[in-house]
Amino acid sequence: METCVFCKIANKELPATFLYQDEQVMVFNDIHPVREFHVLIVPKTHIVDTGAVEEIGIFAKLFEIAKKVITQEKLNGKGYRIVINGGGAQLIDHLHLHLMAPVTKTAKM
């Protein structure tokens, strides 16, 4: 999609510093973090939100990468939260996960 910020990042039209990337997924810092550690895990293919997913395997891929980042950044034991917004709740209409830490059991969203 030509106006999508995440698509522009995927296509190298906008700069980003990646914590991880492969052919399908990219991980970079959220520009409006709500926690000390707050990254976005984004498929490079434009998918509007969870309701538009045609290949269910993308969820497995996104969570596989989330697990890698959790390990890489040593987030186990610190508390973390993974969030998916959809149905108009997301600021950018492109499927993505938010991985945030540290988060306590009593932390509010």
Residue pairs with C-beta under 8 A, 6 or more apart in sequence:
1 7
1 46
1 94
4 46
4 92
4 93
4 94
5 14
5 92
5 94
6 40
6 42
6 46
6 92
6 94
6 96
7 46
7 94
8 14
9 15
9 16
9 26
9 28
9 42
10 26
10 42
10 44
16 26
16 28
17 28
17 29
18 26
18 27
18 28
19 27
19 28
19 29
19 39
19 69
19 72
19 73
20 26
20 27
20 65
20 68
20 69
20 72
21 27
22 65
23 44
24 43
24 44
24 45
24 58
24 61
25 41
25 42
25 43
25 44
25 61
25 62
25 65
26 41
26 42
26 44
27 39
27 40
27 41
27 42
27 65
27 69
28 39
28 40
28 42
29 38
29 39
29 40
30 38
30 39
30 40
30 98
33 100
34 100
35 81
35 100
35 101
35 102
35 103
36 101
36 102
37 73
37 75
37 80
37 99
37 100
37 101
37 102
38 98
38 99
38 100
39 69
39 98
39 99
40 96
40 97
40 98
40 99
41 62
41 65
41 66
41 69
41 96
41 97
41 99
42 94
42 95
42 96
42 97
43 58
43 61
43 62
43 95
43 96
45 58
46 94
47 53
47 58
47 94
47 95
48 93
48 94
48 95
49 85
49 86
49 87
49 90
49 93
49 95
50 84
50 86
50 87
50 95
51 86
51 87
52 95
53 59
53 95
58 95
62 97
63 82
63 97
66 82
66 97
66 99
69 75
69 99
70 76
70 80
70 99
73 101
75 99
75 101
75 102
78 101
78 102
79 101
79 102
79 103
79 104
79 105
79 107
80 99
80 100
80 101
80 102
80 103
81 98
81 99
81 100
81 101
81 103
81 107
82 97
82 98
82 99
82 100
83 97
83 98
83 100
83 109
84 95
84 96
84 97
84 98
85 91
85 98
86 95
90 96
